[in-house]
């Protein structure tokens, strides 16, 4: 049995956890019975029975007593070594798998790598490159990272994609270690290891591991911010609280510079501190002190985030090698345009509907316009969509978009650009053939692999939601719920797809591991899962 956390006492805190739980249950069930919501046509007749098996095993399955005794008899060295051991082995195996499936990617990942190659070769970027960077200045950090991949590739005599895969493997290993280290004292060793294995299945074996882009490099900073944020609230020593809180804010800054969506983490951390401070207590002076500390901590976190993100932005710009004077901030789309983009829908390559994804017509619609004109264009687009759909139609659109964003266990793998049509393996051999059969949509084993992964992901969503609704929520669950609500809100309002959820997949697994033992314990009529 793991260490019990502090139960949530406040109605606001419990309400937020219940909201997240209800949303996850609704999404998982809807996605299971609507197999065409995502890029791939998942087979409901396969996915639903698999989900039933996973849920039954999760709620009623037991580790044999003999195995449990053997693990306990191994002593302290096993307790200290299993979590990092699983992280190292899982990262190594995932790196090998990613290397075997490495393919020729397109879209932004290819564009940025081409820019990096040109700069690395000592050439200047063409004007169209600065048009791109002006439109998407958030990609400059990835350009700098690609420059690093090229430099390391020269040192070791390998391709930049090989370096990127190795870095992705390292980031996965750190993510796995943080997940296990965070869960071990809270739910016990077996649940911590099980969570690590689920992360390996969903993230480590994903085709995204072989692509040099923002998702995997941002992941350890996302889970790191969550772990440090919980520690900041748990500790009593002021200087340690400041240290953990600053570390959480800095982790958010790093994740945000690499990838925009983790910005919701800062909001989640601030809300977490304030909601915990407002929990009911008989000692009113103590409550006021907690609230003052929470406000100060929130302001401090905001300052660390602002300074950290500004410094990292300058560092990324300098190391990327671009001429910063040619990046025009007046070309960057306003927030209103991203909201308008989030209301867009169009057919996807598999005959389904994509919600709020990239649309060239919308990019061309603001080309050459001032920020004020672009904002007016976006307002007009939003008005037209609202008038065309009405209140009910808009609600249905956003409901479908939520399920579409969260209901794909493959996280839009092969869905960007023309990857689904043009990709081919860069290596050859029996092992490559096996991986291509399992991990590429044209492979014979891919339908079964995709259905199994889909069942696992939807089961994790369902169990997490049930645990939040029916279990005994604790403080750390509140932060995880706030992060997931933030991610859902971001992808609901702005441009997004299931790949944008990929960076938060370990957070979902962490929340599942925290709530599931309590749910099992309640089912057994006890306070915890023994």
N, C-alpha and C positions, 0 to 999 in steps of 0.2 A: 504494500500500500504506500502511496506517495504522501508527501507532506501536505497537510491541509493548508489552503490559502485563506485569506481574509474574505469572508462572505460579503456580498454586496447588500447594504442595508437601505440605501436610498431608492425611492421610487423612480427617479429619473434614470439612475444607473441601471436598474432592473428593466425599465422600459426600453432603453437603448439596446440592451442585450436581447430582449424579447423581439424587438423590431428586426434585428439582424437575423435572429433565429428563424422567425416566420418567413422572412424573405428568402433565406437559403432553402427552407423546406419547399416553398412554392416554386422556386426556380428549378430545383432538382426534379420534382415530380413533373412539372410542365415539360422540361427538356427531355425527360425519359419517354414521354408519350408523343413528342413532336420531333422525330429523328431528323427532319430536314431543316431544322432551324439554323444549323451551322454550315460550314463549307462542305463537310462530308455527309453522306447519307448513312447515318448510324442506323442499325437495324434494331428496332424496338423489341422485336420478338427474341432477340439475343441479349440486348442490354438489360431489359427489365428483369428477366430471370437471374442474370448474373448479379444485378443489384440486390435482389432478394437474398441470394446466397451470401454476399458480402455483409449485408446488414445483419442477417441471422448470426453469422459467425462473430461479428463484432459485438453483438449484444449478449450472445449466449456462449460463445467459444471460451475455452479455458486452456491455459498453458498447463500441461501435465504436471502434477505435483512433484514427480521425480525430477523433471527438468528444472523446476523452480528450486528444489533443494540443492541440486548440483550447482546451479548458478550462485546460490547463496554460499555454498561451501567453498567456492573459489576464492572468496575473500576480497580484500580491498583492491588488490591489483586489477581484478576483473572489473570491478565497479568503476575504477578510474580509467580503464583502458578500452572498454567496449565502445563507448560513444565516439571517441576519436578514431578508434579502429574502424568502425563502420563508416565514418566520414572519409577516411583515407581510401579504404577499399572501394567504397561506392563511387568516389570521385575518379579513381583510377579506372574502374570498369567502364564508367560513363564516358571518360575521355577516349578510351580505346574504341568504344562503340561509335562515338561521334566522328572519330578519325576515319572509320570504315565507311560511314554514310556520307562523308563530306561531298558536297555537290556544288555545282555552279549556280550561285544565287544571283538574283537581280535586284530590282527596286532600290530603295535608299541605301541599303547595305552595299550594293555594288557601286552606286554613284559615289558614295563617300570614299570607298576604297580606291576608286579611280582618281579622285581628287588627291588622296594621300599619295598614291603612286607618282603622280605628276610632281607634287611638292617634294617628295623624297628624292626624285631624280634631278632636282635643282631647277625645275621649270616653274614658271608662274602660271596661275590659274587663268583660264579663259573668263571673259565677262559673264557667260552664262552660269559659271560656277558661283560667282559672287551674287548673281540673281537668286540662285538656289539658297545660298547661305543667308541672304537677306530675308528670304521668305521663311526659312526654318533655322533661325540662329541657335536653336537648342541642339542642333546636330554638330556644332563645332567641337564639343567635347568628344563625340565619337570620332570625329576626324582626327583629333589629337591622339586618341587611343589607337586608331589605325596606323598613324605615323609610328607609334611605339611598336606595333606588330611588325611593320616593315623593317624597323631598325633591328629588332631582335631576330627577325628572319635572316637578315644579312649576317649577324653574328654567328648563328647556329647553322646557316646554310639550308634553311627550310623555307617553305612558303609562308606568307603572312596568315593564311587560313590555318595552317598547322599551329602557329603560335597562338592564334585566337582560340583554337580548340583547347590548347593547353591552359590558357588563362581562364577560359570558361570552366574547365575542370577544377582549377584551383578555387575559383569563386564558388563552385558547387560544394567543394570540400569544406570551405569555411562556412557556407550556409548550413550544411549538414551538422557541422560541429556546434554551431550556435543553437540550432534547433534542439539537438540532443542535450546540450549543456543547460539550456533554458528549462527543458521539460523534466530532466532527471530528478531534481529535488522536489518537484511539484507533483508528479504522477508516478514516479518510480522508473526503474531502469527499463523494464520490458516495454512500457508505453513509449518511452523516449526512443528506444531502438526501432519500434514498430513505426513511429512517425518518420524516423530517418529513412526507413525502407520505402515508405509511401512516397516521400519526396524524391527518392531515387527513381521510382517507377514513373512518376508524373513529370519530373524535371530532368533527371539525369539521363533517361532513355529517350528524351524528346529530340526530334530532328533539329530543334533550335540550338542544341548544344554545338552544332557544327557551323553555325553562322556567326560571323563577326558583327554583332550588333549590340544594342544597349541592354537587352533584357536580363541576361545572366550576369554581366558585370555589376548591375545595380542590386542584384538579389541579396548578397550578404549584408549590404548596408541597410536594406529594408528590414530584414529580420534582426539585424544588430540594433537598429533604432528601437524596435519593439522591446527587445530584451533589456536594453539599457533604460528605457522609459519605465518599465515595471520595477527595476531595481531602484530607480531614483525615488519612487514612491514608497517602496518597502523599507529602505534604510532610514535610520534615525539620526545618524551622525551627520551634521550639516555639511561638512566639507566633502563627505562621500556623496551626499545627495547632489551637491553642486557638480561634482565630477561626473556622476552618472548622467545627470540631466544635460550637461554640456556635451557629453559624448553622444547622447541620443540626438540632440539637435545637429551636431556636426555630421553624424551618419545620415540624417535626412538631407543635409546640404549636398553631400557627396552623391547620394542616390538621385537627388533632384537634378543635379548638373548632368549626370549621365542620362537620365530618363525623366521626363516631365511628371508622369503620374504619381511618383512617390511624394510629391508636394502635399498630398492629402495627409501624410504622416504627421506633419507639423501641426495641422489642425487637430488631428486625433490626439496627439500628445497634450496639447493645451486643454482640450475638452476633458481628457482623462484626469489631469491634475485638478481641474476645477470641480468636476463632478465628485471625485473622491473627497475633496476638501469639504464639500457640502453635504456629505453623508450625515444622517441624523446622529446626534450625540447628546447626552445629558449635560455635558460640560460645555456651556456656551462660550466661555473664554477660550477653551481649547479649539472650538470650532472656528472662532474668529482668527486665531493664530494660524490654523491650517489654511484658511482662505487667503490670508495675507501671504503666507509662504507660497501658496499655489499661484497667486497673481505675480509675485516676484519671480518665481520659477518660469512662468509663462513668458514674461517680458524678457528674462534672461535667455530663454531658449530662442525666442524670436531674434534677439540681437546676435546670438551665436550663429543662427541660421543665415541671417542677412550678411554678416561679415564673412562667414565661411563660403557661402555661395558666390559672393562678389569676388573673393580671393581666388576661388577655384575657377570661376569664369575667366578671370584675367590669366590664370595659369594655362587653362586650356587654349585660350586664344593665342598666347605666346608660343606654346609648344606645337600648335597645329601648323605654324609656319605661314598662315595667311596674312594678307595685308588688311588689317582690321579697318582701315579707313574706307575700304571699298564695300564693307558690309553696311547696308543702309537700314537703319532702324525704322524709317518711315515706310518701308516696304513690308515689314512684318505684319501679318494679319492681326487685327484687333480681337479682343476677347469675344466681342459680339459675333464676329465671323465664325469663330470656332463653335459657338452656340448654334449658329445657323447650320453649320456643317453637320452638327450632331442631329439635326432634324431631317437630314437627307436619307434617302433610301434608293436602292437600285438592285437589279438582278446580279447574282454572283455566278461564277463559272459552273457551278453544279446545279443551276436551275432554281436555287432558293433566293432569298432576299437578304441583302446586306444593309445594315442600318448604321448611318453615321460614319461611313468610311470615306476614304479619299475620293474626291470627285474633281476631275480636271476642269469641268465647266465652272465650278465654283472658284477655282484658282484663277482661271482666265477672267472671271467676272470682276475681280478686284485688281487685275493687272493695270498698272498705270494710274491707279486712283490714289488720292491722298487718304490718310487714315480716317478722316471725317467722311469722305465719300465711301470708303470701304465699310465703315460702320453703318452708313445709311443703306448701302446695298444689303448688308446682313439683316438689318431691321426689316427691310422690304421682303426678303426671303422668308424670314420667320413669320411675318404677317400673312404671307401667301399660304404657307404651310398650315398655319393655325386656321385660317379661313377655309381652306380646302378640307381639313380633317374634322374640324370642330372639336369640342371638349372631349367627347367620347372617343372619337377617332385618334386624337392626340394621346389620350390615356392608353388606348390599345397599342399605339405605336411604341410608346415608351415601355410598356409592359413586354411587348415582343422583343424590343431592343435589349432589355435587361436579360431575358432568357437567352437571346442570341449571343450576348457578350459572355455570359457565365456558363452557358450550357454546352460548351465544347471542350471535352477532355483532352483533345489534341492541340488546343490553343492556337488554332488557325495555322498549324504547320502546313507548309507548301502552299499557303493561300496568298502570300504577298506577290504582287507583280505577276510575272509569268512563270514562277517557279514550278507550278503544277504541270506545266506543259513542256518547259524547256530543260528541266534539270536532268542531269545524267551523272553517274558516278565518276569521280576523278581517279579512282584507283581500280584495280582489278584483282581477281582471285576468288577462291571459294568463300572466304569469310565475308568479302564485300558482297558477293551474290546473296549470301544468307541475310545480311543486314539490309540489303536493298529489297529483298522479298518481304521483310518484316516491317521496314520503316518507310517505304515509298509507296504512294497510292497505287502505282502500277504493279506492285508486288503481289504474289499469290497469297501470302500470309497477312498482308496488311489489313484486310477487312476484319479478320479475327483479332488482330492486335489492336486496331482502333476501337472495336466494340468492347474489348476487355478494359482498355484504358478509359473509355467513356463510362463504363459501369463503375470503375473504381472512383473516378472523379465525382460522378453524380452521387455515389454512395457516401463519399466524404462530405459533400455538401449536405446531404440529407441527415447524416449522423451528427454533423456539427450543428445544424439547425435544431434537431430534436434535443441535443444536449443543452443548447442555449434555452430552449423553451421549457424543458422538463427537468433539467439537472439543477444543481445548486451552484449558481454563477458566483465567481470570485472576482476580485479586483483585476487580475491579469486578463481574465476573459473580457472584461469591459474594454480594455485597450485594443485587444484584437478585434472585437466587434466594431469599435469605432473606426479602425483602419479599414475593415471590409466595407463598412457603410460609406466611408470616404471614397474608396475605390469604385464602389457601385455608383455613387453620385457623379464622380468624374466621368466615367465611361457612359453614363446615362445622358449627361448634358452635352458632352463634347464628342469629338471624333473618337472612335474606339472600335475595338473588336476583341475577340477572346485572347489574342496575343497580348493585349494590354493587361489582362488579368494574370498572365503567366508569372510575372514578377511577384504577385501576391499569393501564388499557390502554396508556398511553404507556410504563410501566415494562416491560411485556411486549415492546413494540416495541424499546425500548432494548436489552433482553437479546438479542433476536433479531439486532439489528444488530451486537452485540458478538461473538456466537458464530458467525454464519453465514459471515463471511469465513474464519474458521479451519476451518470444516467444508468449505468449498469448496477451501481449500488442501490439506487432508488428502486430499480426493478426488482432487486433481491430483497427489498425491505430494510436495507441497512444504510448506513451513512456513507459508505465508500465501497469500492470494488476491491475485495480482498484477493 
